[in-house]
């Protein structure tokens, strides 16, 4: 009997043992770094048995779970929404002469209408979940939660990001259709995007990917110059009335 090599490969992948930390990440339960921390604390089980060593492997069909202690830790992790001004970088690894957006996360800059107040100590470990370049403004997410970071910036993230983009130049119908689908950056085709006119000099972009300076480079390809770019929504969470330079905590009933 002939064996389909594709089926053989699938069987090998199913039967191959994988690091438990990777499986936890694939399941969306936490990041791999968090998984290692939970394993060290004895807070991960495989088929009900506590995992005791880093690097432990398991089969994909086995039941991998976090214990209640890990879940309590996750509930205490902050996710912050910041209205980033122009002139701030989103990541510390960018050009060091500019201020990072995280420097705005201070008690003085918390949105006045926010119902929760947070001690400065709790800000430790906040990291941007996605980029917003120095010339752009709007919604930036900083989080201590690896689950949210993976959801927002994973290569196959399903989360939409919406932008208002002020442009100069003439855009033909062919150019508009190219922005919606058909452009290539760095030799790789872009995913389909929703692009439409918001008003006479402003476009609305909705993307499901976030390559470096993607919108600006897309516009250059159709002879447009971006003169203003603002992110107004990530998934189901809008920027709303959050003032520029201020931040608030993602509430427990909000979901991206």
Protein Blocks (a to p, Z undefined) as FASTA:
>chain_A
ZZdfklmmmmmmmmpccdfklmmmmnopacfklmmmmmmnopaceehiacfbghiacdfk
bccdddfklmmmmmmpccddddddehiafbfklcfkbccfklmmcfklpcfkbcbdcdfk
lmgopacebdddfkbgcjddddfbfklmmmmmgmklcbdcddddddedjddfklmmmmmn
opaeehiacdddddddfblmbccdddfbdcehklmmmmmmnopacfbdcdfbehjbcfkj
adehiacdddfkbcZZ
